[in-house]
Amino acid sequence: MLLPATAAGVLLLAGALLAGCDSGGAPAASPTTGTAAPASTEDTASSAAEDPPASLPPGAQPGLDDYDGDGQKDPTCATQDFGAGLVLRIPCQIGNAHDPENDTRLVKDSLYRLPGPDVDLTGVSGSILEARTPEGVHVYIVTFNSDALFATGSADIGSTDTLDNTIKVINKLYPNGTIQVRGHTDATGSASANQTLSQRRAETVRAYLTSHGVTAASVTAAGLGSTQPLVEEKNTDGSASTAGRAFNRRVELVIRLPK
């Protein structure tokens, strides 16, 4: 039976629309190019977001901090154990590491090569470093020369100016963190004597901080003797470096901020 012209036209139009789709309802290949229709802008953006950054070095972890001030968070390429539980992520490139002082030379993988924030340390005979633990906890390390605190071979504090000003910095910028006081000696003398002296000095500083109002969740102490030098204690000609030995005699305050 013949259909009216109007009904026939509707059927022809429906057939043409179905021919333009595959069995799943997706756009069919173009009859001239054989390629699928382009994906939507949203699909393209979603795919790009899943791709890792092309600039990330192989094996690196995405950065958490912008150490060199270029507006990009600096990736880290390794972790390093600095003793007594201090394990830190190391940036792939350290653009503003601390320079050696008094013609000293940093030892290989020195803690002192890490960058530091721009912090006012007026009245503090030392410097400050910045890093992250493998878990991402923010760590600041205040390091100052123990010669400014103690007489040679002594664990009795002389001048308290550096410690008093350090307490002000901690309470203003890094309150309620945990603090580990770390004592260090140079490599002269026996290992056992150095260990004992460094522990006594760390304990003395810990007691001073807790009795003079430092704001911290906890304060502990650890002596590391001469096991973690910052700089070489010999000059390039093999002679003893007085400046190097003095620089390694130090106290560090490792401040871990609360998450």
N, C-alpha and C positions, 0 to 999 in steps of 0.2 A: 504494500500500500504506500502510496506517495505521501510524504509529509508536506505540510505547508511550507512555503519558502522561509518563513520566519523561524520555525522550529529547526529546519535544516541548517540554517545559519548559526544557531546557537550550538548545535552539536559540532559543527566544524570548528568553531572557536574554542570549545572545550578540548577537542582533540589536539589542537595546536599548542594549547597551554601545557597539556600533559606531556607532549613530545619534548618540551623544553626542559623537563626534569628527569633525573634518573630514578631508579626504583626507590631510593631512600628519600626522595624529595629534595635532594641537593642540586645546585645548578649543574647542568650537564656541560660537557666539554664544548668549546666553541667549534662550530662546524668548519671554520676556516683555519684555526690555529691548533686545535686539538688540546688546548690547555684549559685548566679549570679557571673559573672566575676568580679574581683577586680576593684575598681575605679582607675582612673588615678592618678598619683602623684600630678598633679595640683589641682584636685578636693579635695584631702585629705588636701593639704596645705591651700586651701581656707576655708575649714570647720574649721580647727584648728585656723585660724586667727580670726574667728568670735566668738570663745569661750572666755569668760572673764578670766582674769588671775586667776589661782587657788589660789594664795597666797593673793588675796585681801580680807580683812576682811569683814564680812557681813555688808552692809549698808555704806561702805566706798567709798570715791571718789578717782579716780586715782591721784597719786601725781604729783605735778608740779616741785618740787625741791628736791634735794638730801641733806637733812639737816645733816645726820650723816656721809657723805663721804664714804659710802659703794658702790657707783656706781649705786644704785637703787633709783628712785624717791619715796619719802615717802608718802604713802596715807594719807588722812585726814579723820577723823571719826566724826567730829562735827564742829559746828560753835559756836562762843561765842561773846556776846555783851559786850564791855568794856566801853560803855557810849559815849555820844557826837558823835554818828555816826560811831564809830570804831567797826566794826564787822569783825572777822577774822576766817579763817579756822584753826582748831586745828589738828595737826598730831596725828595719832593713837598711835604712840610711839615717845617719844622725847628723843633721845639718848644723846644730848649734851645741855640740858637745863642749864640755869644759876643757880648756887648754891646760897643759901642765904649767906649774908655777915654779919660779926661782930656778929656771934652767933644768928642771927635772923632766924625766921621760915616763910616760904612762907605761905600766906593765901591759902585757897582752891581755885583752878582754877586761881591762880595769873597770870597776864600778864607776869611776870618775868620768868615764867617757859618755855617760848618759846625759841627756839634756836636763835643763833645769828651768823652772818658771821665773818670771820677772817679779821677784818678791823683795821688798825692802828689808834688808838684814842689818840695818843700822845698829851698831853696838854688839853685833854677833861676829866673832872672829872665825868665820867659816863660810860655807856655801850650802846650797840646797839643790837636790836632784829630784827628778820626777820619773815615775814608771808605773807599770801595772803588773799585778800578779797574773799567772796563767788563767785564773778565774775572772780576771777583769777588775779586781779590787784596786782602787787608786792608792798609790804609795808615794809619800814624800820622804826624802832622806836628808836630814840636816846633819852636816858633818863639820866638825871644828877641831882644831889642833889641840891636843891634850896638854901641850906645853903652856897653853894659855890658862889651864886649870890647875895643873899639878906640877910640883917640883920633880926633878929627875928621880925615878924609882919610888915615888910616893903616890899614895892613893888619897891623900888629904887635899881637899880643895883649897886653893889659895884665893885668887880673885873670883868672885861670883858674877861679875858683870855679864859675861857671855851667857851664862845659864839664865840669869834673870831676864835678859832681853829675848832669849830663845823661848822662854815660857810665855812672854807676851805675844810672840809671833804665833806660837801654837794655839793659844787660847783665842786669838783673833781669827786665824785662817783655818785651822784644822782641829776644832774642838771635838771631843767625844770619840776620837779614834783610839786605836790601841797603839801603844808606844813600846818599841823594843830598844833598849839602850845597849849599844855594842861597843865594847872596848877593844882597842888595837894597840900593838906596840910595833917598834921597828924590829929588825932581825938580829940585832946584837943581843948577846946573852943566850941562855939556854931556853929551849922551847918550853920546859915546865915552868921556869921562872916568868917567862913572858905571859904564859897562859894565866898564871896566878895573879900577876899584876893587872892584866887586862880585865879579869873578872872582878877584882876588887874595885877598880876604877869605875867599871860599869855599875856595880852595886852602889857605889857612893853617889854617882849621878842620879841613879834611879831614886834613891832616898831623898836627894835634894829636890827633885822634881815633885815628888808626891807630897813633900812637906812644905812646898812653897806655891801651892795652888794651881798646878798644871791641871787643865781640864782634859781628862782622858778616861776611857772606859777601863783601861788597865795599863800598868807600866811594869815591864819585865826587864831583866838584864842578862847579857851574855858576853863572855870574854872569848875572843878569837885569837889572842896572842899575835903572832906575826904571819898568820896563815892567809890573810887577805890584803896584801899590799896594794896601794893605789899606783905607786910609781917605783921605778927602779932605784935601788940603793947603791948602785955603782955607776960611776961615770963611764963614758965610752972608752976611756983609756984603762979601765979596770980598777981605778982608785975608788975609795969609798966616797959616796955622795952624802955630805952632811945635810944638805937640803932635802935629799930624798928620804933619809932616815927621819928627819923632823916632820916631813909631810905625812909619813905613814903612822906616826904616833898621833892617834886621833880618837875621838869619840863620835859615834854616829847615833842619831835618833831616827829610827825607822818608824814612820807614822802611817799606819794603815787606816784609811778612812772607812767609816761605816757605809754599807751598801745603801 
